[in-house]
Amino acid sequence: MGDIPAMTPASVKGLHLVVDDINIARDALLKRGIAIGEVTDFKTVKSAEFRDPDGNSWLLQEFPPEVRQPGQSFSKGK
């Protein structure tokens, strides 16, 4: 992990953090003083954007349960 301290703050863009429940995760970040955008529901994924104290951008994501279960199709009607 020697490369991480050498990185320029705010140089990392679009890190994805996948969680089971985006509302619980978002509330936890808000309680810790992290500014985070509203949850956007794209039907196939829910997401909310935030930045860490160094200015790197993150995307909090929640996928539907059927996507998280191996062997089940995400497409409707299958």
N, C-alpha and C positions, 0 to 999 in steps of 0.2 A: 504494500500500500504506500510505498514511497512516493509515487507519482501524485497522489491526491494533494498533499500540502503544497506542491509546486504549481498546481493549477491556478490560473487567473480567476479571481472571483467573478461570478456571473457569466462564465464561459460555457457552462453546461446548459443546454436547452432541451426541453421536452423529455425529461426523465419520467418514466411511467411507474406509478406505484399502484398495484392492483390490490383491492381490498374486498372483503366479503360484504360489507355494508358501508356504502359511501357516506350516508348520513351520520352514522356513528363516528367514522373516521374524520369527517369534516368538523363535526362538533368538538372532537378531541383537539384538533388543530386550533380551532377558534378559542377554546378554553386556555390554550397555551399562548395566545396572543398572535397567532399566525393569521395574516389576512389571506382569505381564500375566496375565490369566486363562487357564485351560485352553482348548484348542480344542474347540468344540462342532460336531459334524457333523450338520447338518440334512438331509443327502442332496442338497439342491439348492444348498447353500452351507455353507462352514465359516467359523466366526468365533471371534474372541477379543477381549475388551475390555481396554483399558488407558487410563491417563490420562497426559497429558504433564506436565512439571514445573509448569506453571501450573494444573493441575487440570482442564483441558478433557478431555472423554471422547471416546475414539476406538474404532472398531470395525474391527479388522483382518479382511478377508474374502478368501476364495478361492472362486471359482466353478469348476464342472466344466469340463474342456476343451471339451466340446461346446457350451457356452454362449458360450465365447470365440471360437469359429470362425464367422465370418459365413456365412450361408446354410444352416446346419445347425439342425435342430429340437432343442430340449431335451426335448420330450415323448417318452417311450418309445413305440415302435411306429410312429413317423412316419418 
